[in-house]
């Protein structure tokens, strides 16, 4: 699978733009703010129906406009597939595949997988647990549609339970409704926990393998799934934390507290890792993401490196490029501000690539 062409209308800083991409490495260069990352974000929209960087669609619409459109033509299993994302201010976002609109956006997830690596991803290593849960959920959802439905059900019921706890502050608790929510959450949580545990056991092998390849086995790394459900059932957790939940007026235990931790040579990377170690862990996670999707869907996701050189020296970048080449990855997009630097590394590696010089929402192409 690969993205053959991309059309943008009123998307971020692009009034109108058309790109024709190669099946291999596509490099987008230009000054900061020129629109390189916007191209990657548009591709992310076509895959996961939303932006990688912003929470609301309206934030991605060009200032002064009332609609935006992203259109992609994919080659997949020898067939041409057209995906269109359309958003108009004040209306519901529409996603269409080959002219047919989805009634549920979730039905599109996983059909055109992508893996993004961006400078903001350092939050996956150094940020709160929510970032790492989102990482797990995004991957599993691309191979297991039932998981996404279970997760959405859990989060809806969690919010309902939290509202009940807040409303009961200083008043009488509705124990009958509380127990209904407890039972619903416990059912969802059991399924979600089982899938996350299974995923982490498999994913860990991919992660350690890629970290070893990136660092040439010079460091020992670890990957740990942390969950309160390792030692408790979902229902027992909810019952045992009831008094604490009432005091805090929100649900303090459950799978929404799950986390991942990473270590290098026995030391926690979040607390003690160098910037280079943290970046290497991040890239190993993303390459493992690629492998996991590839193995489960027999389809190579599109790889997108936004500012590949961030926190890495040229030697480590070249090592990663060689690794990607040796592992036979598919279509790739790389952004950077300095074309000469990226061009030199790819030429030294003997890798064919195409360049798009981005300037003020337009592109000049050099093959």
N, C-alpha and C positions, 0 to 999 in steps of 0.2 A: 504494500500500500504506500502511496505517496501523494502529496498535494501538487497537482499540475499547475493550477492557476488560482489567483486570489484577486477579488475585486472589492474595493472599499468605497463606501459613499458616506460622507459626513461622520467618519469614525475617527475620534480623537482629533489629530491635527491634519487629517487627510480629507480634503474636499472631495476628490475622486482619485482613484489610483487603480492600476491593473499591473499585476506581477505574473510572470511566467517563470516557474521554478524548474530546476533540474532534479533528477532523482537522487543525486548525491548530496554534496555539501554546498549550501547556499550561504554566502557571507554577506551580511548587511553592515555597512560601515558609514560613519558620519559623526558629526559633533553631537554632544549631549543635547537632548531635546529635539532632535531632528525627526524622530519618528521610527527609529529602528525597533525599539521594544514594542511599539504599537503594532507592528506587523506580527510579531510573535503572539501578542495578546489576541489579535484577530484570529489567528490559527487556533489558539486555545478556545475561543468562543465556538468555533466550528466543531470542536471535539467535545467540550464539556458544557456548552450552552451558557457559559459565563466567563467573565474576566478572571484572569489570574491575579490581578492586582487590586481591583476595586470592587466594592460590595454591591453597588447599584449600577444598572445599565445607563441611567441618565448621565452619570459621571463620564461616560465614554463617548457621548454624543458631542459632535463639534459645537462649540459655542455659537449661539444664535440660530441653530437649526432645530427642527422639531422631529427629525427622524434620522436613523442611521441604518445602514445595511452592510452585511458582510456576506460575500458569496465565494464559495470554494468549489473547484472541480477536482475530485480525487480519482486516481486510478486504483482500483481495488479488485483483485482476483480477475484481472483482464476486462473489467467493466468500468465505465465512466459513471461516477456518482456525484450528483450536484447537491450541495448543502447550502442553505440560505438561512441566515439569522437576520431578522427584521425587528426593529424596535421603533415605536412612535411614542412620543411624550404623552403620558396619561393613559396609555393602553398597555395591554399585556404583550410581552415579548413573544414572537413567533419563530419557530424553527421548522424548516421544511426540508424533506429529503426527496429529491427527484419530483418536486412539485407537490408532494403530499405533506400537509401540516400535521405535526404531532399534537395529540390531545394531552399527552404527558411528556414533559421534557426528559424525564427519567428514561423513557424508551430509547432515547438517542445515545445515552451514555454508554461508552464502550465500543461503539461501532467504528470510530476513527480515533484510536488512542494516541495520546501525545505524552511526552515527558518533558517538563520545563525545569531548567536550572537558572535561577536568577539571583542577583546580589541580595535581594530581600529574603532569600531562603535561609540566611544565617539564623533567622528566628527559629527554624526547625531544630537547630542545635542549641541555641542560647536562650530561646524564648520559653514561654509557658507550655504546659502540657497540651493545651488546645491545639497548638500548631502540629504537634506530633500525632495526635488523634486524627486530625484532619488529613494528614499524610497517609495514615493507614486506611482511613475510610475512602479516600479518593482512589486508591489502588484497588481495594477489594471491590468497590462499586463498579469498576470497569470490567470485572470478570464475573460478578455475581449480582444480578439485578435484584434478587430477593433480599440480599443484604441491605441494599439502599432503602428498600421499603421497610424493613425491620428497623433500621436506624431512624428513619423519619418518624415512624410510629413511636419509637421510644422517646425521641426528642419532643414530640407533640404532647405525649402523656406526662413527661417530666415537667413541661411548662404548666400543664393543668394542675399537677400536684403542687408545684411551687405557688401558683395563684391561690390554691386552697389553703396552704400554710400561711400565706400573707394575710388572707382574709380572716383567718381564725385567730390572729393575734389579738389577745384581750377579749376574745369571744369563745363560744363553744365550738369545739371541733366536730365536723361532720365525719364521724368515724366510718360510716358505711361507704361514703364516697371515697374516703381515703383508702380503704381496703380495695375498692374496685381499681383505683389507680395503682396501688401496690401490686396487685395481681397482673395487671396489664404490663406494667414496667418489668416485672420479673420475667414474664414470658418473652418479651422482646430482648431483655438483657441476656438471658441464657443463650439465645441463638447468636446474638452479636458477639458475646464473649467466646463462644465456641469457634466462630469464624476468625476472630482476631487471633486467638491462640494458634489455630491451625496455620493461618497466614504467617505469623511471626516465626514459627518453627521452620517453615520452608524458606521464608525471606532471609532469615539469618545466614543461611548457607551462601546465598547469592551475595549478600553484603560483605561477608568476610572474604570471599573469593576476590571481589573487586578491590577491596581495600588492600589486600595482599598484592594484587597486580599493580595498583597505583604506587604503593610504597616499596615495591620489590621485596616484600616480606620482611622489611626492616623493623616493623613494629607489630605487636600483637593487639588485636582489637576485639571488643566485646559488644554484644547486642542483647538487651534484656527487655522483655515485655513485663510491665508492672501493672498489676490489677488487684483490687480488693477481692475479686471473685476467685483468686487462686485458693483462698482458704475459707470462703463463705459462699452460701447460696445467695442469689439476688434478693429473695424474699426475706431471708434472715438479716441481711444488711439493712433493708428498709425498716424492719421491725426494731432492730437494735439501736438504730440511729434516730428513732422517733422523737425523743425528748430534745436531742441536739438540733434536729431539723426544726422543731417548734421554736426553739430559742433563736435560731438563725433565720427562720422564715424562708428557708429553701432546703432542697434535698442535698445533704452533705456526703452521701455515699452512693456508689453505683459505677456502672461502666463509663459514665461521663467524667470519671476521675482517672481513667486509665492513662498510662504514660509509657514512653520508651526511654531508655537510658543507653548511652554509648560510652565505651571506655577505650583507652589506648594505653597499653602496658600497665593495665590495672588501675589507671587513674581516670576519673570522670572527665570526659571531654568538655562538657558544659562548663565545669568549674576550673579545670586545670589545663585544658588543651590549648596549644598554640593556635594562632590564626591558620597556619598551614595545615595542622592536624584537623582542625574543625572543618576547613574547606575540603580536605581529602575525605573525611567522613561523609560530608554532604554529597560529594560527587559519587562516592561508592554507593550511597543510598539511592541516588537517582539512576545509576547504571543498573543497580539491582532491581529497581522499579521497572526498567526496560526489560530485563531478562524475565521477570515474573510475568509481565503482560505477554511477552513473546511466547513463553512456554504454555500459558493457559489459553491463549487465543490463536496461536499459530500465525501471528501477525506482528510485524515489526512496528512499534510505535514511532511516530515522528519525534526526533530528539531536537530540543531547542536550548541552546546555551546563550543566555543573555549576559553579555560582558564576561566572557570566559576567563579573561585575565584577572578578574577581581580577586585580590589576595593570593595570587599564584605567580611565580616567576616563569620566565619563558621555558626553562627546562622542564618544569612540571607540566606546563600546558602542552608542550610537544610530546611528553610521555603519555598524557591523556589522549591526545590525537592519535598517536600510534596504537594505543590500547583500543580505541573505538574502531580504528581501521582493522585491526587484527581480529576483533570480535564480530566483524561483518555486520555492523549496524546498518540501518537503512537510511532514509532521507534525514538530513540534518540541517539546522539553521544556527548560525553563529553570528552574534553581533559584537562589534567593538568600535572604538573611536578611531583607532590607528590602523588604516588599511595595510600600510607597509609591513607592520609588525605581524599581523595575522597572515598576510600573503607569504612572508618569508618563512614562517613556521610550516605552513602547508606545503610550500614548494620544497623545503628541506625534507619533509616527510614523503614527498613524491605523490601527493594526493591531489587529484583533480578537484577543482572547485569553481564556483561562479560567484561574481561579486555584484552587489547592488550598492551603489553610492547613494545614500539617502540625504536629502537636503530639503528642509521646509515642506515636508509632506509630499515629496516627489522622489523618484528614483532614476538614476542613470545607471545603465547596466554595462558591466564589463565581463565578458565570458573568459 
